[in-house]
Amino acid sequence: MPHGKPAGIPCVQLLPDMRCAIFGQPERPAVCSSLRPTNEMCGVNRDEAMTYLTALENRTQPDWTVGRDR
């Protein structure tokens, strides 16, 4: 996504089965390649993982997105 991925918006590279379409490819963003899952991040089910990841996205969004409509 040329201007970044807003929090709460699925990545355009996310396949219907929730896998990354460009996993292992050189064009995969560095932030994705460097992300290392932890037990805390994954939780015990998908709902817990999504809650964690949503909070992470919200905490790390660039300042230019604050106050913008998404």
Secondary structure, 3 states (H helix, E strand, C coil): CCCCCCCCCCCCCECCCCCECCCCCCCCCHHHHHCCCCHHHHCCCHHHHHHHHHHHHHHHCCHHHCCCCC
